[in-house]
Amino acid sequence: MADIDIPDLESAAWAEQQQGALTFAAADAVQAAYREHAAAAGVSRLELEMAVKQAVRHPESEPAA
């Protein structure tokens, strides 16, 4: 898999969604990145997607490390 920054993709898609301008191509690119990364890392795609969306959409609620 190419070195893709999923939070950047999700941030861009979220901004488009907030403006009512999310395209199928943008949404598909984000979902493809989630699927590829999850498969390569051996993690749940759903859990990965939920964690990234939480971090992107609600950064103030991220737990302290």
Predicted model as a PDB file, atoms N, CA, C, CB and O in Angstrom, pLDDT in the B-factor column:
MODEL        1                                                                  
ATOM      1  N   MET A   1       0.845  -1.185   0.000  1.00 44.00           N  
ATOM      2  CA  MET A   1       0.000   0.000   0.000  1.00 44.00           C  
ATOM      3  C   MET A   1       0.882   1.238   0.000  1.00 44.00           C  
ATOM      4  CB  MET A   1      -0.957   0.004   1.219  1.00 44.00           C  
ATOM      5  O   MET A   1       1.913   1.284   0.672  1.00 44.00           O  
ATOM      6  N   ALA A   2       0.473   2.214  -0.746  1.00 48.00           N  
ATOM      7  CA  ALA A   2       1.196   3.488  -0.774  1.00 48.00           C  
ATOM      8  C   ALA A   2       1.114   4.142   0.598  1.00 48.00           C  
ATOM      9  CB  ALA A   2       0.621   4.434  -1.868  1.00 48.00           C  
ATOM     10  O   ALA A   2       0.227   3.838   1.396  1.00 48.00           O  
ATOM     11  N   ASP A   3       2.026   5.018   0.850  1.00 60.00           N  
ATOM     12  CA  ASP A   3       2.054   5.725   2.124  1.00 60.00           C  
ATOM     13  C   ASP A   3       0.957   6.789   2.112  1.00 60.00           C  
ATOM     14  CB  ASP A   3       3.458   6.366   2.386  1.00 60.00           C  
ATOM     15  O   ASP A   3       1.180   7.913   1.662  1.00 60.00           O  
ATOM     16  N   ILE A   4      -0.216   6.433   2.603  1.00 67.00           N  
ATOM     17  CA  ILE A   4      -1.388   7.310   2.579  1.00 67.00           C  
ATOM     18  C   ILE A   4      -1.671   7.797   3.991  1.00 67.00           C  
ATOM     19  CB  ILE A   4      -2.629   6.577   1.989  1.00 67.00           C  
ATOM     20  O   ILE A   4      -1.654   7.013   4.940  1.00 67.00           O  
ATOM     21  N   ASP A   5      -1.929   9.086   4.128  1.00 85.00           N  
ATOM     22  CA  ASP A   5      -2.267   9.655   5.426  1.00 85.00           C  
ATOM     23  C   ASP A   5      -3.788   9.637   5.566  1.00 85.00           C  
ATOM     24  CB  ASP A   5      -1.697  11.111   5.580  1.00 85.00           C  
ATOM     25  O   ASP A   5      -4.477  10.542   5.095  1.00 85.00           O  
ATOM     26  N   ILE A   6      -4.294   8.606   6.211  1.00 89.00           N  
ATOM     27  CA  ILE A   6      -5.743   8.435   6.336  1.00 89.00           C  
ATOM     28  C   ILE A   6      -6.389   9.607   7.080  1.00 89.00           C  
ATOM     29  CB  ILE A   6      -6.057   7.124   7.059  1.00 89.00           C  
ATOM     30  O   ILE A   6      -7.446  10.068   6.648  1.00 89.00           O  
ATOM     31  N   PRO A   7      -5.808  10.116   8.180  1.00 90.00           N  
ATOM     32  CA  PRO A   7      -6.453  11.270   8.826  1.00 90.00           C  
ATOM     33  C   PRO A   7      -6.575  12.482   7.894  1.00 90.00           C  
ATOM     34  CB  PRO A   7      -5.669  11.666  10.072  1.00 90.00           C  
ATOM     35  O   PRO A   7      -7.562  13.213   7.967  1.00 90.00           O  
ATOM     36  N   ASP A   8      -5.593  12.703   7.026  1.00 92.00           N  
ATOM     37  CA  ASP A   8      -5.702  13.808   6.069  1.00 92.00           C  
ATOM     38  C   ASP A   8      -6.833  13.565   5.079  1.00 92.00           C  
ATOM     39  CB  ASP A   8      -4.380  14.000   5.316  1.00 92.00           C  
ATOM     40  O   ASP A   8      -7.603  14.477   4.776  1.00 92.00           O  
ATOM     41  N   LEU A   9      -6.934  12.340   4.575  1.00 92.00           N  
ATOM     42  CA  LEU A   9      -8.029  11.998   3.663  1.00 92.00           C  
ATOM     43  C   LEU A   9      -9.377  12.170   4.354  1.00 92.00           C  
ATOM     44  CB  LEU A   9      -7.876  10.554   3.148  1.00 92.00           C  
ATOM     45  O   LEU A   9     -10.308  12.736   3.780  1.00 92.00           O  
ATOM     46  N   GLU A  10      -9.478  11.682   5.586  1.00 93.00           N  
ATOM     47  CA  GLU A  10     -10.731  11.779   6.331  1.00 93.00           C  
ATOM     48  C   GLU A  10     -11.070  13.241   6.611  1.00 93.00           C  
ATOM     49  CB  GLU A  10     -10.641  10.987   7.652  1.00 93.00           C  
ATOM     50  O   GLU A  10     -12.232  13.636   6.517  1.00 93.00           O  
ATOM     51  N   SER A  11     -10.067  14.042   6.952  1.00 94.00           N  
ATOM     52  CA  SER A  11     -10.305  15.474   7.207  1.00 94.00           C  
ATOM     53  C   SER A  11     -10.845  16.168   5.967  1.00 94.00           C  
ATOM     54  CB  SER A  11      -9.009  16.164   7.668  1.00 94.00           C  
ATOM     55  O   SER A  11     -11.782  16.962   6.054  1.00 94.00           O  
ATOM     56  N   ALA A  12     -10.256  15.871   4.813  1.00 93.00           N  
ATOM     57  CA  ALA A  12     -10.714  16.479   3.564  1.00 93.00           C  
ATOM     58  C   ALA A  12     -12.139  16.042   3.238  1.00 93.00           C  
ATOM     59  CB  ALA A  12      -9.769  16.110   2.409  1.00 93.00           C  
ATOM     60  O   ALA A  12     -12.967  16.863   2.842  1.00 93.00           O  
ATOM     61  N   ALA A  13     -12.424  14.753   3.403  1.00 94.00           N  
ATOM     62  CA  ALA A  13     -13.770  14.248   3.134  1.00 94.00           C  
ATOM     63  C   ALA A  13     -14.780  14.847   4.109  1.00 94.00           C  
ATOM     64  CB  ALA A  13     -13.796  12.715   3.222  1.00 94.00           C  
ATOM     65  O   ALA A  13     -15.897  15.184   3.717  1.00 94.00           O  
ATOM     66  N   TRP A  14     -14.395  14.979   5.362  1.00 93.00           N  
ATOM     67  CA  TRP A  14     -15.291  15.564   6.374  1.00 93.00           C  
ATOM     68  C   TRP A  14     -15.594  17.015   6.036  1.00 93.00           C  
ATOM     69  CB  TRP A  14     -14.664  15.466   7.785  1.00 93.00           C  
ATOM     70  O   TRP A  14     -16.736  17.454   6.169  1.00 93.00           O  
ATOM     71  N   ALA A  15     -14.589  17.763   5.602  1.00 95.00           N  
ATOM     72  CA  ALA A  15     -14.800  19.162   5.211  1.00 95.00           C  
ATOM     73  C   ALA A  15     -15.760  19.243   4.021  1.00 95.00           C  
ATOM     74  CB  ALA A  15     -13.450  19.841   4.861  1.00 95.00           C  
ATOM     75  O   ALA A  15     -16.651  20.092   3.995  1.00 95.00           O  
ATOM     76  N   GLU A  16     -15.575  18.363   3.043  1.00 96.00           N  
ATOM     77  CA  GLU A  16     -16.478  18.334   1.890  1.00 96.00           C  
ATOM     78  C   GLU A  16     -17.895  17.983   2.331  1.00 96.00           C  
ATOM     79  CB  GLU A  16     -15.980  17.324   0.836  1.00 96.00           C  
ATOM     80  O   GLU A  16     -18.865  18.568   1.849  1.00 96.00           O  
ATOM     81  N   GLN A  17     -18.008  17.035   3.238  1.00 95.00           N  
ATOM     82  CA  GLN A  17     -19.332  16.631   3.721  1.00 95.00           C  
ATOM     83  C   GLN A  17     -20.011  17.792   4.435  1.00 95.00           C  
ATOM     84  CB  GLN A  17     -19.222  15.413   4.664  1.00 95.00           C  
ATOM     85  O   GLN A  17     -21.205  18.021   4.240  1.00 95.00           O  
ATOM     86  N   GLN A  18     -19.283  18.513   5.245  1.00 95.00           N  
ATOM     87  CA  GLN A  18     -19.841  19.660   5.978  1.00 95.00           C  
ATOM     88  C   GLN A  18     -20.337  20.740   5.022  1.00 95.00           C  
ATOM     89  CB  GLN A  18     -18.790  20.251   6.931  1.00 95.00           C  
ATOM     90  O   GLN A  18     -21.272  21.472   5.343  1.00 95.00           O  
ATOM     91  N   GLN A  19     -19.715  20.843   3.851  1.00 97.00           N  
ATOM     92  CA  GLN A  19     -20.107  21.841   2.852  1.00 97.00           C  
ATOM     93  C   GLN A  19     -21.170  21.309   1.893  1.00 97.00           C  
ATOM     94  CB  GLN A  19     -18.886  22.296   2.064  1.00 97.00           C  
ATOM     95  O   GLN A  19     -21.625  22.027   1.002  1.00 97.00           O  
ATOM     96  N   GLY A  20     -21.562  20.056   2.077  1.00 96.00           N  
ATOM     97  CA  GLY A  20     -22.536  19.441   1.189  1.00 96.00           C  
ATOM     98  C   GLY A  20     -21.963  19.142  -0.181  1.00 96.00           C  
ATOM     99  O   GLY A  20     -22.692  19.086  -1.172  1.00 96.00           O  
ATOM    100  N   ALA A  21     -20.640  18.946  -0.234  1.00 97.00           N  
ATOM    101  CA  ALA A  21     -19.973  18.760  -1.520  1.00 97.00           C  
ATOM    102  C   ALA A  21     -19.160  17.473  -1.595  1.00 97.00           C  
ATOM    103  CB  ALA A  21     -19.079  19.929  -1.798  1.00 97.00           C  
ATOM    104  O   ALA A  21     -18.269  17.355  -2.436  1.00 97.00           O  
ATOM    105  N   LEU A  22     -19.456  16.510  -0.727  1.00 96.00           N  
ATOM    106  CA  LEU A  22     -18.709  15.257  -0.739  1.00 96.00           C  
ATOM    107  C   LEU A  22     -19.032  14.485  -2.003  1.00 96.00           C  
ATOM    108  CB  LEU A  22     -19.027  14.410   0.510  1.00 96.00           C  
ATOM    109  O   LEU A  22     -20.200  14.239  -2.302  1.00 96.00           O  
ATOM    110  N   THR A  23     -18.011  14.105  -2.743  1.00 95.00           N  
ATOM    111  CA  THR A  23     -18.204  13.352  -3.971  1.00 95.00           C  
ATOM    112  C   THR A  23     -18.038  11.863  -3.693  1.00 95.00           C  
ATOM    113  CB  THR A  23     -17.215  13.816  -5.059  1.00 95.00           C  
ATOM    114  O   THR A  23     -17.424  11.458  -2.706  1.00 95.00           O  
ATOM    115  N   PHE A  24     -18.601  11.066  -4.589  1.00 95.00           N  
ATOM    116  CA  PHE A  24     -18.431   9.627  -4.480  1.00 95.00           C  
ATOM    117  C   PHE A  24     -16.956   9.268  -4.554  1.00 95.00           C  
ATOM    118  CB  PHE A  24     -19.218   8.901  -5.578  1.00 95.00           C  
ATOM    119  O   PHE A  24     -16.491   8.400  -3.815  1.00 95.00           O  
ATOM    120  N   ALA A  25     -16.220   9.922  -5.436  1.00 93.00           N  
ATOM    121  CA  ALA A  25     -14.797   9.626  -5.612  1.00 93.00           C  
ATOM    122  C   ALA A  25     -14.019   9.869  -4.321  1.00 93.00           C  
ATOM    123  CB  ALA A  25     -14.211  10.475  -6.745  1.00 93.00           C  
ATOM    124  O   ALA A  25     -13.156   9.068  -3.962  1.00 93.00           O  
ATOM    125  N   ALA A  26     -14.310  10.951  -3.627  1.00 93.00           N  
ATOM    126  CA  ALA A  26     -13.610  11.257  -2.376  1.00 93.00           C  
ATOM    127  C   ALA A  26     -13.965  10.231  -1.301  1.00 93.00           C  
ATOM    128  CB  ALA A  26     -13.960  12.683  -1.892  1.00 93.00           C  
ATOM    129  O   ALA A  26     -13.089   9.736  -0.593  1.00 93.00           O  
ATOM    130  N   ALA A  27     -15.253   9.917  -1.185  1.00 95.00           N  
ATOM    131  CA  ALA A  27     -15.685   8.935  -0.184  1.00 95.00           C  
ATOM    132  C   ALA A  27     -15.097   7.567  -0.487  1.00 95.00           C  
ATOM    133  CB  ALA A  27     -17.220   8.850  -0.133  1.00 95.00           C  
ATOM    134  O   ALA A  27     -14.679   6.854   0.425  1.00 95.00           O  
ATOM    135  N   ASP A  28     -15.061   7.199  -1.756  1.00 95.00           N  
ATOM    136  CA  ASP A  28     -14.507   5.905  -2.159  1.00 95.00           C  
ATOM    137  C   ASP A  28     -13.007   5.836  -1.868  1.00 95.00           C  
ATOM    138  CB  ASP A  28     -14.767   5.654  -3.653  1.00 95.00           C  
ATOM    139  O   ASP A  28     -12.507   4.795  -1.441  1.00 95.00           O  
ATOM    140  N   ALA A  29     -12.292   6.931  -2.093  1.00 93.00           N  
ATOM    141  CA  ALA A  29     -10.850   6.955  -1.826  1.00 93.00           C  
ATOM    142  C   ALA A  29     -10.568   6.744  -0.340  1.00 93.00           C  
ATOM    143  CB  ALA A  29     -10.236   8.287  -2.296  1.00 93.00           C  
ATOM    144  O   ALA A  29      -9.638   6.025   0.023  1.00 93.00           O  
ATOM    145  N   VAL A  30     -11.365   7.367   0.509  1.00 95.00           N  
ATOM    146  CA  VAL A  30     -11.187   7.209   1.954  1.00 95.00           C  
ATOM    147  C   VAL A  30     -11.474   5.765   2.356  1.00 95.00           C  
ATOM    148  CB  VAL A  30     -12.109   8.183   2.734  1.00 95.00           C  
ATOM    149  O   VAL A  30     -10.711   5.166   3.113  1.00 95.00           O  
ATOM    150  N   GLN A  31     -12.568   5.209   1.852  1.00 95.00           N  
ATOM    151  CA  GLN A  31     -12.921   3.833   2.206  1.00 95.00           C  
ATOM    152  C   GLN A  31     -11.873   2.840   1.703  1.00 95.00           C  
ATOM    153  CB  GLN A  31     -14.296   3.475   1.635  1.00 95.00           C  
ATOM    154  O   GLN A  31     -11.554   1.871   2.393  1.00 95.00           O  
ATOM    155  N   ALA A  32     -11.343   3.075   0.516  1.00 95.00           N  
ATOM    156  CA  ALA A  32     -10.292   2.199  -0.017  1.00 95.00           C  
ATOM    157  C   ALA A  32      -9.059   2.256   0.870  1.00 95.00           C  
ATOM    158  CB  ALA A  32      -9.927   2.595  -1.463  1.00 95.00           C  
ATOM    159  O   ALA A  32      -8.429   1.231   1.129  1.00 95.00           O  
ATOM    160  N   ALA A  33      -8.712   3.448   1.335  1.00 94.00           N  
ATOM    161  CA  ALA A  33      -7.549   3.598   2.220  1.00 94.00           C  
ATOM    162  C   ALA A  33      -7.774   2.838   3.529  1.00 94.00           C  
ATOM    163  CB  ALA A  33      -7.274   5.097   2.511  1.00 94.00           C  
ATOM    164  O   ALA A  33      -6.869   2.166   4.023  1.00 94.00           O  
ATOM    165  N   TYR A  34      -8.984   2.946   4.089  1.00 96.00           N  
ATOM    166  CA  TYR A  34      -9.294   2.195   5.309  1.00 96.00           C  
ATOM    167  C   TYR A  34      -9.153   0.692   5.074  1.00 96.00           C  
ATOM    168  CB  TYR A  34     -10.719   2.524   5.797  1.00 96.00           C  
ATOM    169  O   TYR A  34      -8.510  -0.007   5.857  1.00 96.00           O  
ATOM    170  N   ARG A  35      -9.759   0.196   3.987  1.00 96.00           N  
ATOM    171  CA  ARG A  35      -9.705  -1.238   3.704  1.00 96.00           C  
ATOM    172  C   ARG A  35      -8.270  -1.725   3.528  1.00 96.00           C  
ATOM    173  CB  ARG A  35     -10.516  -1.559   2.454  1.00 96.00           C  
ATOM    174  O   ARG A  35      -7.876  -2.736   4.109  1.00 96.00           O  
ATOM    175  N   GLU A  36      -7.494  -1.006   2.727  1.00 94.00           N  
ATOM    176  CA  GLU A  36      -6.112  -1.416   2.452  1.00 94.00           C  
ATOM    177  C   GLU A  36      -5.258  -1.384   3.710  1.00 94.00           C  
ATOM    178  CB  GLU A  36      -5.493  -0.517   1.385  1.00 94.00           C  
ATOM    179  O   GLU A  36      -4.497  -2.315   3.972  1.00 94.00           O  
ATOM    180  N   HIS A  37      -5.383  -0.318   4.485  1.00 93.00           N  
ATOM    181  CA  HIS A  37      -4.571  -0.202   5.693  1.00 93.00           C  
ATOM    182  C   HIS A  37      -4.958  -1.274   6.712  1.00 93.00           C  
ATOM    183  CB  HIS A  37      -4.725   1.198   6.309  1.00 93.00           C  
ATOM    184  O   HIS A  37      -4.093  -1.899   7.326  1.00 93.00           O  
ATOM    185  N   ALA A  38      -6.254  -1.477   6.885  1.00 95.00           N  
ATOM    186  CA  ALA A  38      -6.715  -2.484   7.850  1.00 95.00           C  
ATOM    187  C   ALA A  38      -6.227  -3.867   7.452  1.00 95.00           C  
ATOM    188  CB  ALA A  38      -8.251  -2.476   7.955  1.00 95.00           C  
ATOM    189  O   ALA A  38      -5.775  -4.633   8.303  1.00 95.00           O  
ATOM    190  N   ALA A  39      -6.312  -4.194   6.169  1.00 95.00           N  
ATOM    191  CA  ALA A  39      -5.865  -5.508   5.706  1.00 95.00           C  
ATOM    192  C   ALA A  39      -4.354  -5.664   5.899  1.00 95.00           C  
ATOM    193  CB  ALA A  39      -6.237  -5.710   4.222  1.00 95.00           C  
ATOM    194  O   ALA A  39      -3.891  -6.716   6.340  1.00 95.00           O  
ATOM    195  N   ALA A  40      -3.597  -4.637   5.576  1.00 94.00           N  
ATOM    196  CA  ALA A  40      -2.138  -4.703   5.699  1.00 94.00           C  
ATOM    197  C   ALA A  40      -1.699  -4.792   7.158  1.00 94.00           C  
ATOM    198  CB  ALA A  40      -1.497  -3.484   5.039  1.00 94.00           C  
ATOM    199  O   ALA A  40      -0.727  -5.474   7.482  1.00 94.00           O  
ATOM    200  N   ALA A  41      -2.424  -4.095   8.036  1.00 93.00           N  
ATOM    201  CA  ALA A  41      -2.055  -4.060   9.449  1.00 93.00           C  
ATOM    202  C   ALA A  41      -2.706  -5.191  10.249  1.00 93.00           C  
ATOM    203  CB  ALA A  41      -2.441  -2.720  10.050  1.00 93.00           C  
ATOM    204  O   ALA A  41      -2.350  -5.420  11.405  1.00 93.00           O  
ATOM    205  N   GLY A  42      -3.645  -5.885   9.644  1.00 95.00           N  
ATOM    206  CA  GLY A  42      -4.324  -6.965  10.351  1.00 95.00           C  
ATOM    207  C   GLY A  42      -5.228  -6.471  11.462  1.00 95.00           C  
ATOM    208  O   GLY A  42      -5.346  -7.109  12.508  1.00 95.00           O  
ATOM    209  N   VAL A  43      -5.867  -5.329  11.232  1.00 94.00           N  
ATOM    210  CA  VAL A  43      -6.778  -4.759  12.228  1.00 94.00           C  
ATOM    211  C   VAL A  43      -8.181  -4.670  11.640  1.00 94.00           C  
ATOM    212  CB  VAL A  43      -6.291  -3.357  12.692  1.00 94.00           C  
ATOM    213  O   VAL A  43      -8.364  -4.815  10.432  1.00 94.00           O  
ATOM    214  N   SER A  44      -9.153  -4.436  12.484  1.00 96.00           N  
ATOM    215  CA  SER A  44     -10.533  -4.278  12.053  1.00 96.00           C  
ATOM    216  C   SER A  44     -10.692  -2.964  11.289  1.00 96.00           C  
ATOM    217  CB  SER A  44     -11.489  -4.324  13.262  1.00 96.00           C  
ATOM    218  O   SER A  44     -10.319  -1.901  11.786  1.00 96.00           O  
ATOM    219  N   ARG A  45     -11.249  -3.043  10.077  1.00 96.00           N  
ATOM    220  CA  ARG A  45     -11.481  -1.829   9.300  1.00 96.00           C  
ATOM    221  C   ARG A  45     -12.459  -0.918  10.027  1.00 96.00           C  
ATOM    222  CB  ARG A  45     -12.011  -2.173   7.895  1.00 96.00           C  
ATOM    223  O   ARG A  45     -12.278   0.300  10.048  1.00 96.00           O  
ATOM    224  N   LEU A  46     -13.488  -1.498  10.620  1.00 95.00           N  
ATOM    225  CA  LEU A  46     -14.480  -0.704  11.330  1.00 95.00           C  
ATOM    226  C   LEU A  46     -13.863   0.020  12.525  1.00 95.00           C  
ATOM    227  CB  LEU A  46     -15.631  -1.590  11.792  1.00 95.00           C  
ATOM    228  O   LEU A  46     -14.108   1.209  12.726  1.00 95.00           O  
ATOM    229  N   GLU A  47     -13.068  -0.693  13.314  1.00 94.00           N  
ATOM    230  CA  GLU A  47     -12.433  -0.056  14.474  1.00 94.00           C  
ATOM    231  C   GLU A  47     -11.460   1.032  14.041  1.00 94.00           C  
ATOM    232  CB  GLU A  47     -11.700  -1.100  15.326  1.00 94.00           C  
ATOM    233  O   GLU A  47     -11.389   2.085  14.676  1.00 94.00           O  
ATOM    234  N   LEU A  48     -10.710   0.794  12.968  1.00 94.00           N  
ATOM    235  CA  LEU A  48      -9.796   1.806  12.438  1.00 94.00           C  
ATOM    236  C   LEU A  48     -10.575   3.038  12.003  1.00 94.00           C  
ATOM    237  CB  LEU A  48      -8.978   1.243  11.255  1.00 94.00           C  
ATOM    238  O   LEU A  48     -10.223   4.162  12.361  1.00 94.00           O  
ATOM    239  N   GLU A  49     -11.638   2.824  11.229  1.00 94.00           N  
ATOM    240  CA  GLU A  49     -12.438   3.938  10.736  1.00 94.00           C  
ATOM    241  C   GLU A  49     -13.059   4.733  11.884  1.00 94.00           C  
ATOM    242  CB  GLU A  49     -13.530   3.428   9.803  1.00 94.00           C  
ATOM    243  O   GLU A  49     -13.046   5.964  11.870  1.00 94.00           O  
ATOM    244  N   MET A  50     -13.599   4.033  12.868  1.00 94.00           N  
ATOM    245  CA  MET A  50     -14.217   4.727  14.001  1.00 94.00           C  
ATOM    246  C   MET A  50     -13.188   5.557  14.770  1.00 94.00           C  
ATOM    247  CB  MET A  50     -14.887   3.715  14.944  1.00 94.00           C  
ATOM    248  O   MET A  50     -13.483   6.683  15.172  1.00 94.00           O  
ATOM    249  N   ALA A  51     -11.991   5.018  14.977  1.00 92.00           N  
ATOM    250  CA  ALA A  51     -10.957   5.738  15.717  1.00 92.00           C  
ATOM    251  C   ALA A  51     -10.504   6.979  14.956  1.00 92.00           C  
ATOM    252  CB  ALA A  51      -9.759   4.823  15.991  1.00 92.00           C  
ATOM    253  O   ALA A  51     -10.333   8.044  15.548  1.00 92.00           O  
ATOM    254  N   VAL A  52     -10.310   6.845  13.648  1.00 93.00           N  
ATOM    255  CA  VAL A  52      -9.864   7.997  12.850  1.00 93.00           C  
ATOM    256  C   VAL A  52     -10.953   9.064  12.814  1.00 93.00           C  
ATOM    257  CB  VAL A  52      -9.494   7.558  11.408  1.00 93.00           C  
ATOM    258  O   VAL A  52     -10.667  10.250  12.981  1.00 93.00           O  
ATOM    259  N   LYS A  53     -12.197   8.650  12.596  1.00 93.00           N  
ATOM    260  CA  LYS A  53     -13.288   9.631  12.563  1.00 93.00           C  
ATOM    261  C   LYS A  53     -13.425  10.345  13.903  1.00 93.00           C  
ATOM    262  CB  LYS A  53     -14.614   8.948  12.196  1.00 93.00           C  
ATOM    263  O   LYS A  53     -13.672  11.550  13.938  1.00 93.00           O  
ATOM    264  N   GLN A  54     -13.268   9.622  14.993  1.00 92.00           N  
ATOM    265  CA  GLN A  54     -13.332  10.253  16.317  1.00 92.00           C  
ATOM    266  C   GLN A  54     -12.227  11.291  16.458  1.00 92.00           C  
ATOM    267  CB  GLN A  54     -13.215   9.192  17.438  1.00 92.00           C  
ATOM    268  O   GLN A  54     -12.470  12.399  16.938  1.00 92.00           O  
ATOM    269  N   ALA A  55     -11.021  10.940  16.043  1.00 91.00           N  
ATOM    270  CA  ALA A  55      -9.880  11.858  16.161  1.00 91.00           C  
ATOM    271  C   ALA A  55     -10.049  13.084  15.270  1.00 91.00           C  
ATOM    272  CB  ALA A  55      -8.580  11.135  15.805  1.00 91.00           C  
ATOM    273  O   ALA A  55      -9.700  14.196  15.665  1.00 91.00           O  
ATOM    274  N   VAL A  56     -10.587  12.878  14.061  1.00 92.00           N  
ATOM    275  CA  VAL A  56     -10.735  13.985  13.109  1.00 92.00           C  
ATOM    276  C   VAL A  56     -11.903  14.888  13.490  1.00 92.00           C  
ATOM    277  CB  VAL A  56     -10.935  13.444  11.686  1.00 92.00           C  
ATOM    278  O   VAL A  56     -11.782  16.113  13.470  1.00 92.00           O  
ATOM    279  N   ARG A  57     -13.016  14.285  13.832  1.00 90.00           N  
ATOM    280  CA  ARG A  57     -14.236  15.067  14.048  1.00 90.00           C  
ATOM    281  C   ARG A  57     -14.382  15.604  15.464  1.00 90.00           C  
ATOM    282  CB  ARG A  57     -15.427  14.232  13.721  1.00 90.00           C  
ATOM    283  O   ARG A  57     -15.099  16.579  15.687  1.00 90.00           O  
ATOM    284  N   HIS A  58     -13.706  14.973  16.425  1.00 92.00           N  
ATOM    285  CA  HIS A  58     -13.819  15.380  17.820  1.00 92.00           C  
ATOM    286  C   HIS A  58     -12.442  15.342  18.502  1.00 92.00           C  
ATOM    287  CB  HIS A  58     -14.820  14.467  18.569  1.00 92.00           C  
ATOM    288  O   HIS A  58     -12.248  14.594  19.460  1.00 92.00           O  
ATOM    289  N   PRO A  59     -11.503  16.134  18.018  1.00 86.00           N  
ATOM    290  CA  PRO A  59     -10.139  16.045  18.576  1.00 86.00           C  
ATOM    291  C   PRO A  59     -10.063  16.410  20.056  1.00 86.00           C  
ATOM    292  CB  PRO A  59      -9.210  16.948  17.799  1.00 86.00           C  
ATOM    293  O   PRO A  59      -9.157  15.962  20.758  1.00 86.00           O  
ATOM    294  N   GLU A  60     -10.988  17.203  20.524  1.00 85.00           N  
ATOM    295  CA  GLU A  60     -10.977  17.609  21.933  1.00 85.00           C  
ATOM    296  C   GLU A  60     -11.307  16.460  22.868  1.00 85.00           C  
ATOM    297  CB  GLU A  60     -11.957  18.737  22.157  1.00 85.00           C  
ATOM    298  O   GLU A  60     -11.017  16.539  24.062  1.00 85.00           O  
ATOM    299  N   SER A  61     -11.915  15.379  22.346  1.00 78.00           N  
ATOM    300  CA  SER A  61     -12.307  14.278  23.210  1.00 78.00           C  
ATOM    301  C   SER A  61     -11.329  13.103  23.156  1.00 78.00           C  
ATOM    302  CB  SER A  61     -13.683  13.809  22.834  1.00 78.00           C  
ATOM    303  O   SER A  61     -11.615  12.040  23.707  1.00 78.00           O  
ATOM    304  N   GLU A  62     -10.180  13.280  22.501  1.00 63.00           N  
ATOM    305  CA  GLU A  62      -9.186  12.207  22.456  1.00 63.00           C  
ATOM    306  C   GLU A  62      -8.631  11.963  23.860  1.00 63.00           C  
ATOM    307  CB  GLU A  62      -8.038  12.558  21.466  1.00 63.00           C  
ATOM    308  O   GLU A  62      -8.322  12.911  24.582  1.00 63.00           O  
ATOM    309  N   PRO A  63      -8.506  10.710  24.238  1.00 64.00           N  
ATOM    310  CA  PRO A  63      -7.944  10.419  25.550  1.00 64.00           C  
ATOM    311  C   PRO A  63      -6.454  10.788  25.597  1.00 64.00           C  
ATOM    312  CB  PRO A  63      -8.139   8.930  25.896  1.00 64.00           C  
ATOM    313  O   PRO A  63      -5.740  10.688  24.599  1.00 64.00           O  
ATOM    314  N   ALA A  64      -6.018  11.207  26.757  1.00 58.00           N  
ATOM    315  CA  ALA A  64      -4.598  11.552  26.929  1.00 58.00           C  
ATOM    316  C   ALA A  64      -3.745  10.293  26.815  1.00 58.00           C  
ATOM    317  CB  ALA A  64      -4.357  12.250  28.303  1.00 58.00           C  
ATOM    318  O   ALA A  64      -4.145   9.216  27.258  1.00 58.00           O  
ATOM    319  N   ALA A  65      -2.589  10.438  26.228  1.00 56.00           N  
ATOM    320  CA  ALA A  65      -1.697   9.286  26.027  1.00 56.00           C  
ATOM    321  C   ALA A  65      -0.962   8.911  27.284  1.00 56.00           C  
ATOM    322  CB  ALA A  65      -0.700   9.574  24.934  1.00 56.00           C  
ATOM    323  O   ALA A  65      -0.175   7.965  27.280  1.00 56.00           O  
TER     324      ALA A  65                                                      
ENDMDL                                                                          
END                                                                             
